[in-house]
Amino acid sequence: MGFTKSGGSINWYPGHMAAATRAIRQRLKLSDFVIEVRDARIPLSSANEDLQPMLSGKRRVIALNKQDLANRNLMHKWISYFNSRKQECLPINAHSRSSVHKLLDLVEFKLKEVMTREPTLLVMVLGVPNVGKSALINSIHQIALSRFPVQEKMKKARVGPLPGVTQDIAGFKIAHRPSVYVLDSPGVLVPSIPDIETGLKLALAGSVKDSVVGEERIAQYLLAVLNTRGTPLQWKHLVDRETKDPHHELENKCGVIKDLQNKGKKSMNKSNAYRVQDMVSEVQRTLCITLSEFSGSLEDESDLEILIEHQFEALQKALKIPHKASEARIMVSKKFLTLFRTGKLGPVILDDVPDASDSVS
């Protein structure tokens, strides 16, 4: 299936990324502090390797965003890992005011010495596409408005589910005495991602457009990760459940509504939420059954490919996609990826925690 390093490379480097990278490098030279935003599900894969040499010489904090979608049981290991490399690391949720407050408190603490001798300070926020930089900028802006008498009205950074939304560099003032400016920046990747697995992780997290890799291939990779880690076996309790409780965890089900409904459409009612939750349970149950009945070796790529092919067929039934649909596999892939990306399949960290002897960029 080409999931290993020998599986080729992924290239996605639109013109605006090349120009943005040049602009970022220029502004990095002037920045007093850097908030490097990474996806908490891929703490290493979401680092822009080309910028790491410049970042290593700057005051910075690595903000592991989307911690709500990551496995919290592993986050302390990542914190310890980055700390052992003398790199400040803080898991955050860009949509949580308290979480962003903690980040700003840390930035202020790290800049305390510089504040006494510099009248103006620049804090730059950067990262690869779709790690949540714009959402973080918007949250910082809202906090700044409550803290400081900012006179001018600032435009919110555009936030979207697709990479490439922010295409220029903008800044706004967040403090006086000293004056502190926060610079937002576009998400930029390296021109080529030679490690195919890293590329697939970025695509799975939404940092690379689906069309570049292909939804089906991304879904295949997700199934490979879930199967080899034995994740579906954690859903065994769903297999033997004969009846469904329509009132079970209503609050969680209502949370599904907000993530899955399309903009411009009417809000789903409770009945719709139940159906979505039933669909999630059916998908989990299907994956658990197919993996439990699998008699091959997960370490054998051919056997794994057979299992994934069988799971695609089973998921088509679970998701109630017409058998004769000409684009059935694409439809299965898109729905399956949506469930993963919105956290409905459960929290996960795709990167393996490196050994203490390994180096980090």
Secondary structure as a PSIPRED ss2 file (coil, helix, strand):
# PSIPRED VFORMAT (PSIPRED V4.0)

   1 M C   1.000  0.000  0.000
   2 G C   1.000  0.000  0.000
   3 F C   1.000  0.000  0.000
   4 T C   1.000  0.000  0.000
   5 K H   0.000  1.000  0.000
   6 S H   0.000  1.000  0.000
   7 G H   0.000  1.000  0.000
   8 G C   1.000  0.000  0.000
   9 S C   1.000  0.000  0.000
  10 I E   0.000  0.000  1.000
  11 N C   1.000  0.000  0.000
  12 W C   1.000  0.000  0.000
  13 Y C   1.000  0.000  0.000
  14 P C   1.000  0.000  0.000
  15 G H   0.000  1.000  0.000
  16 H H   0.000  1.000  0.000
  17 M H   0.000  1.000  0.000
  18 A H   0.000  1.000  0.000
  19 A H   0.000  1.000  0.000
  20 A H   0.000  1.000  0.000
  21 T H   0.000  1.000  0.000
  22 R H   0.000  1.000  0.000
  23 A H   0.000  1.000  0.000
  24 I H   0.000  1.000  0.000
  25 R H   0.000  1.000  0.000
  26 Q H   0.000  1.000  0.000
  27 R H   0.000  1.000  0.000
  28 L H   0.000  1.000  0.000
  29 K H   0.000  1.000  0.000
  30 L H   0.000  1.000  0.000
  31 S C   1.000  0.000  0.000
  32 D C   1.000  0.000  0.000
  33 F E   0.000  0.000  1.000
  34 V E   0.000  0.000  1.000
  35 I E   0.000  0.000  1.000
  36 E E   0.000  0.000  1.000
  37 V E   0.000  0.000  1.000
  38 R E   0.000  0.000  1.000
  39 D E   0.000  0.000  1.000
  40 A C   1.000  0.000  0.000
  41 R C   1.000  0.000  0.000
  42 I C   1.000  0.000  0.000
  43 P C   1.000  0.000  0.000
  44 L C   1.000  0.000  0.000
  45 S C   1.000  0.000  0.000
  46 S C   1.000  0.000  0.000
  47 A C   1.000  0.000  0.000
  48 N C   1.000  0.000  0.000
  49 E H   0.000  1.000  0.000
  50 D H   0.000  1.000  0.000
  51 L H   0.000  1.000  0.000
  52 Q H   0.000  1.000  0.000
  53 P H   0.000  1.000  0.000
  54 M H   0.000  1.000  0.000
  55 L H   0.000  1.000  0.000
  56 S C   1.000  0.000  0.000
  57 G C   1.000  0.000  0.000
  58 K C   1.000  0.000  0.000
  59 R C   1.000  0.000  0.000
  60 R E   0.000  0.000  1.000
  61 V E   0.000  0.000  1.000
  62 I E   0.000  0.000  1.000
  63 A E   0.000  0.000  1.000
  64 L E   0.000  0.000  1.000
  65 N E   0.000  0.000  1.000
  66 K C   1.000  0.000  0.000
  67 Q H   0.000  1.000  0.000
  68 D H   0.000  1.000  0.000
  69 L H   0.000  1.000  0.000
  70 A C   1.000  0.000  0.000
  71 N C   1.000  0.000  0.000
  72 R H   0.000  1.000  0.000
  73 N H   0.000  1.000  0.000
  74 L H   0.000  1.000  0.000
  75 M H   0.000  1.000  0.000
  76 H H   0.000  1.000  0.000
  77 K H   0.000  1.000  0.000
  78 W H   0.000  1.000  0.000
  79 I H   0.000  1.000  0.000
  80 S H   0.000  1.000  0.000
  81 Y H   0.000  1.000  0.000
  82 F H   0.000  1.000  0.000
  83 N H   0.000  1.000  0.000
  84 S H   0.000  1.000  0.000
  85 R C   1.000  0.000  0.000
  86 K C   1.000  0.000  0.000
  87 Q C   1.000  0.000  0.000
  88 E C   1.000  0.000  0.000
  89 C E   0.000  0.000  1.000
  90 L E   0.000  0.000  1.000
  91 P E   0.000  0.000  1.000
  92 I C   1.000  0.000  0.000
  93 N C   1.000  0.000  0.000
  94 A C   1.000  0.000  0.000
  95 H C   1.000  0.000  0.000
  96 S C   1.000  0.000  0.000
  97 R H   0.000  1.000  0.000
  98 S H   0.000  1.000  0.000
  99 S H   0.000  1.000  0.000
 100 V H   0.000  1.000  0.000
 101 H H   0.000  1.000  0.000
 102 K H   0.000  1.000  0.000
 103 L H   0.000  1.000  0.000
 104 L H   0.000  1.000  0.000
 105 D H   0.000  1.000  0.000
 106 L H   0.000  1.000  0.000
 107 V H   0.000  1.000  0.000
 108 E H   0.000  1.000  0.000
 109 F H   0.000  1.000  0.000
 110 K H   0.000  1.000  0.000
 111 L H   0.000  1.000  0.000
 112 K H   0.000  1.000  0.000
 113 E H   0.000  1.000  0.000
 114 V H   0.000  1.000  0.000
 115 M H   0.000  1.000  0.000
 116 T C   1.000  0.000  0.000
 117 R C   1.000  0.000  0.000
 118 E C   1.000  0.000  0.000
 119 P C   1.000  0.000  0.000
 120 T E   0.000  0.000  1.000
 121 L E   0.000  0.000  1.000
 122 L E   0.000  0.000  1.000
 123 V E   0.000  0.000  1.000
 124 M E   0.000  0.000  1.000
 125 V E   0.000  0.000  1.000
 126 L E   0.000  0.000  1.000
 127 G C   1.000  0.000  0.000
 128 V C   1.000  0.000  0.000
 129 P C   1.000  0.000  0.000
 130 N C   1.000  0.000  0.000
 131 V C   1.000  0.000  0.000
 132 G C   1.000  0.000  0.000
 133 K H   0.000  1.000  0.000
 134 S H   0.000  1.000  0.000
 135 A H   0.000  1.000  0.000
 136 L H   0.000  1.000  0.000
 137 I H   0.000  1.000  0.000
 138 N H   0.000  1.000  0.000
 139 S H   0.000  1.000  0.000
 140 I H   0.000  1.000  0.000
 141 H H   0.000  1.000  0.000
 142 Q H   0.000  1.000  0.000
 143 I H   0.000  1.000  0.000
 144 A H   0.000  1.000  0.000
 145 L H   0.000  1.000  0.000
 146 S H   0.000  1.000  0.000
 147 R H   0.000  1.000  0.000
 148 F C   1.000  0.000  0.000
 149 P C   1.000  0.000  0.000
 150 V C   1.000  0.000  0.000
 151 Q C   1.000  0.000  0.000
 152 E C   1.000  0.000  0.000
 153 K C   1.000  0.000  0.000
 154 M C   1.000  0.000  0.000
 155 K C   1.000  0.000  0.000
 156 K C   1.000  0.000  0.000
 157 A C   1.000  0.000  0.000
 158 R C   1.000  0.000  0.000
 159 V C   1.000  0.000  0.000
 160 G C   1.000  0.000  0.000
 161 P C   1.000  0.000  0.000
 162 L C   1.000  0.000  0.000
 163 P C   1.000  0.000  0.000
 164 G C   1.000  0.000  0.000
 165 V C   1.000  0.000  0.000
 166 T C   1.000  0.000  0.000
 167 Q C   1.000  0.000  0.000
 168 D C   1.000  0.000  0.000
 169 I C   1.000  0.000  0.000
 170 A E   0.000  0.000  1.000
 171 G E   0.000  0.000  1.000
 172 F E   0.000  0.000  1.000
 173 K E   0.000  0.000  1.000
 174 I E   0.000  0.000  1.000
 175 A E   0.000  0.000  1.000
 176 H C   1.000  0.000  0.000
 177 R C   1.000  0.000  0.000
 178 P C   1.000  0.000  0.000
 179 S E   0.000  0.000  1.000
 180 V E   0.000  0.000  1.000
 181 Y E   0.000  0.000  1.000
 182 V E   0.000  0.000  1.000
 183 L E   0.000  0.000  1.000
 184 D E   0.000  0.000  1.000
 185 S C   1.000  0.000  0.000
 186 P C   1.000  0.000  0.000
 187 G C   1.000  0.000  0.000
 188 V C   1.000  0.000  0.000
 189 L C   1.000  0.000  0.000
 190 V C   1.000  0.000  0.000
 191 P C   1.000  0.000  0.000
 192 S C   1.000  0.000  0.000
 193 I E   0.000  0.000  1.000
 194 P C   1.000  0.000  0.000
 195 D C   1.000  0.000  0.000
 196 I H   0.000  1.000  0.000
 197 E H   0.000  1.000  0.000
 198 T H   0.000  1.000  0.000
 199 G H   0.000  1.000  0.000
 200 L H   0.000  1.000  0.000
 201 K H   0.000  1.000  0.000
 202 L H   0.000  1.000  0.000
 203 A H   0.000  1.000  0.000
 204 L H   0.000  1.000  0.000
 205 A C   1.000  0.000  0.000
 206 G C   1.000  0.000  0.000
 207 S C   1.000  0.000  0.000
 208 V C   1.000  0.000  0.000
 209 K C   1.000  0.000  0.000
 210 D H   0.000  1.000  0.000
 211 S H   0.000  1.000  0.000
 212 V H   0.000  1.000  0.000
 213 V H   0.000  1.000  0.000
 214 G C   1.000  0.000  0.000
 215 E H   0.000  1.000  0.000
 216 E H   0.000  1.000  0.000
 217 R H   0.000  1.000  0.000
 218 I H   0.000  1.000  0.000
 219 A H   0.000  1.000  0.000
 220 Q H   0.000  1.000  0.000
 221 Y H   0.000  1.000  0.000
 222 L H   0.000  1.000  0.000
 223 L H   0.000  1.000  0.000
 224 A H   0.000  1.000  0.000
 225 V H   0.000  1.000  0.000
 226 L H   0.000  1.000  0.000
 227 N H   0.000  1.000  0.000
 228 T H   0.000  1.000  0.000
 229 R C   1.000  0.000  0.000
 230 G C   1.000  0.000  0.000
 231 T H   0.000  1.000  0.000
 232 P H   0.000  1.000  0.000
 233 L H   0.000  1.000  0.000
 234 Q H   0.000  1.000  0.000
 235 W H   0.000  1.000  0.000
 236 K H   0.000  1.000  0.000
 237 H H   0.000  1.000  0.000
 238 L H   0.000  1.000  0.000
 239 V C   1.000  0.000  0.000
 240 D C   1.000  0.000  0.000
 241 R C   1.000  0.000  0.000
 242 E C   1.000  0.000  0.000
 243 T C   1.000  0.000  0.000
 244 K C   1.000  0.000  0.000
 245 D C   1.000  0.000  0.000
 246 P C   1.000  0.000  0.000
 247 H C   1.000  0.000  0.000
 248 H C   1.000  0.000  0.000
 249 E C   1.000  0.000  0.000
 250 L H   0.000  1.000  0.000
 251 E H   0.000  1.000  0.000
 252 N H   0.000  1.000  0.000
 253 K H   0.000  1.000  0.000
 254 C H   0.000  1.000  0.000
 255 G H   0.000  1.000  0.000
 256 V H   0.000  1.000  0.000
 257 I H   0.000  1.000  0.000
 258 K H   0.000  1.000  0.000
 259 D H   0.000  1.000  0.000
 260 L H   0.000  1.000  0.000
 261 Q C   1.000  0.000  0.000
 262 N C   1.000  0.000  0.000
 263 K C   1.000  0.000  0.000
 264 G C   1.000  0.000  0.000
 265 K C   1.000  0.000  0.000
 266 K C   1.000  0.000  0.000
 267 S C   1.000  0.000  0.000
 268 M C   1.000  0.000  0.000
 269 N C   1.000  0.000  0.000
 270 K H   0.000  1.000  0.000
 271 S H   0.000  1.000  0.000
 272 N H   0.000  1.000  0.000
 273 A H   0.000  1.000  0.000
 274 Y H   0.000  1.000  0.000
 275 R H   0.000  1.000  0.000
 276 V H   0.000  1.000  0.000
 277 Q H   0.000  1.000  0.000
 278 D H   0.000  1.000  0.000
 279 M H   0.000  1.000  0.000
 280 V H   0.000  1.000  0.000
 281 S H   0.000  1.000  0.000
 282 E H   0.000  1.000  0.000
 283 V H   0.000  1.000  0.000
 284 Q H   0.000  1.000  0.000
 285 R H   0.000  1.000  0.000
 286 T H   0.000  1.000  0.000
 287 L H   0.000  1.000  0.000
 288 C H   0.000  1.000  0.000
 289 I H   0.000  1.000  0.000
 290 T H   0.000  1.000  0.000
 291 L H   0.000  1.000  0.000
 292 S H   0.000  1.000  0.000
 293 E C   1.000  0.000  0.000
 294 F C   1.000  0.000  0.000
 295 S C   1.000  0.000  0.000
 296 G C   1.000  0.000  0.000
 297 S C   1.000  0.000  0.000
 298 L C   1.000  0.000  0.000
 299 E C   1.000  0.000  0.000
 300 D C   1.000  0.000  0.000
 301 E H   0.000  1.000  0.000
 302 S H   0.000  1.000  0.000
 303 D H   0.000  1.000  0.000
 304 L H   0.000  1.000  0.000
 305 E H   0.000  1.000  0.000
 306 I H   0.000  1.000  0.000
 307 L H   0.000  1.000  0.000
 308 I H   0.000  1.000  0.000
 309 E H   0.000  1.000  0.000
 310 H H   0.000  1.000  0.000
 311 Q H   0.000  1.000  0.000
 312 F H   0.000  1.000  0.000
 313 E H   0.000  1.000  0.000
 314 A H   0.000  1.000  0.000
 315 L H   0.000  1.000  0.000
 316 Q H   0.000  1.000  0.000
 317 K H   0.000  1.000  0.000
 318 A H   0.000  1.000  0.000
 319 L C   1.000  0.000  0.000
 320 K C   1.000  0.000  0.000
 321 I C   1.000  0.000  0.000
 322 P C   1.000  0.000  0.000
 323 H C   1.000  0.000  0.000
 324 K C   1.000  0.000  0.000
 325 A C   1.000  0.000  0.000
 326 S C   1.000  0.000  0.000
 327 E C   1.000  0.000  0.000
 328 A H   0.000  1.000  0.000
 329 R H   0.000  1.000  0.000
 330 I H   0.000  1.000  0.000
 331 M H   0.000  1.000  0.000
 332 V H   0.000  1.000  0.000
 333 S H   0.000  1.000  0.000
 334 K H   0.000  1.000  0.000
 335 K H   0.000  1.000  0.000
 336 F H   0.000  1.000  0.000
 337 L H   0.000  1.000  0.000
 338 T H   0.000  1.000  0.000
 339 L H   0.000  1.000  0.000
 340 F H   0.000  1.000  0.000
 341 R H   0.000  1.000  0.000
 342 T C   1.000  0.000  0.000
 343 G C   1.000  0.000  0.000
 344 K C   1.000  0.000  0.000
 345 L C   1.000  0.000  0.000
 346 G C   1.000  0.000  0.000
 347 P C   1.000  0.000  0.000
 348 V C   1.000  0.000  0.000
 349 I C   1.000  0.000  0.000
 350 L C   1.000  0.000  0.000
 351 D C   1.000  0.000  0.000
 352 D C   1.000  0.000  0.000
 353 V C   1.000  0.000  0.000
 354 P C   1.000  0.000  0.000
 355 D C   1.000  0.000  0.000
 356 A C   1.000  0.000  0.000
 357 S C   1.000  0.000  0.000
 358 D C   1.000  0.000  0.000
 359 S C   1.000  0.000  0.000
 360 V C   1.000  0.000  0.000
 361 S C   1.000  0.000  0.000
